[in-house]
Amino acid sequence: MGRLSRNPADDVPGVPRQLTTRQRQQQMRVWSAPQLRTFLSHVRDERLYGLWLLLGTTGMRRAEALGLMWDAVELETGKVTVRRALTIVIAQPHLSTPKTDTSTRAISLDGDTLQALREHRRIQVAERLKWGPLYQDHDLVFCGENGAMINPERISSAFKRLATEAGLPSLSVHGLRHSYATAALRAGVPAKVVSSRLGHSSISLTLDLYSHVLPATDQDAADRMAALILGA
């Protein structure tokens, strides 16, 4: 409100400062596309293979994938709509709306991911019949065998274990999101499309966060334009 000449909270010790773009880039760990392929091959027979594949091919947040419901999955058209997120509130899983307005979005799926979701649904129907009236029906795509919500930390622990088994470098589940974005930009996917699929609030956030990926992309653009204009 402008009533103080200075902010006394600036003197509070131990307050974490916002990281610069450079610091965030330095802290960012990602897998290469071959490493991601190795991981997905290793977990192919896991019950939650569809979850791992969805995270790897869409860049969805962990909370968004665990909060995904079947009413937001269009198996015919190959799209999922992010409308909910699963978080922990007072030590219990809780469904809420995504973190920002732009987090609510529709994402197109590739054929392999779509097929994995179809197979996952078939397995889930069998589990529902097995548990009968004891099944906890939240209509969640990814849940326990009895339909219960999955604690996100269980997914993080499982991911760490599976990555170690696959002989891959240490990475957080959120690192899959960074890996997807990095691979997409390096593959030449327009930054605007990547930003939209990630649910970023603006394309500038995407460009700032992954600017270290863009020089190679920029060089590719220069070479392609030279070939087009000069016939090289």
Sequence and secondary structure as in RCSB ss.txt:
>XXXX:A:sequence
MGRLSRNPADDVPGVPRQLTTRQRQQQMRVWSAPQLRTFLSHVRDERLYGLWLLLGTTGMRRAEALGLMWDAVEL
ETGKVTVRRALTIVIAQPHLSTPKTDTSTRAISLDGDTLQALREHRRIQVAERLKWGPLYQDHDLVFCGENGAMI
NPERISSAFKRLATEAGLPSLSVHGLRHSYATAALRAGVPAKVVSSRLGHSSISLTLDLYSHVLPATDQDAADRM
AALILGA
>XXXX:A:secstr
    SS GGGG TT      HHHHHHH     HHHHHHHHHHTTTSTTHHHHHHHHHH   HHHHHT BGGGEET
TTTEEEE  EEEEETTEEEEE  SSGGGSEEEE  HHHHHHHHHHHHHHHHHHHHHGGG     BSS  TTS   
 HHHHHHHHHHHHHHTT     HHHHHHHHHHHHHHTT  HHHHHHHHT S HHHHHHHTGGGHHHHHHHHHHHH
HHHHH  
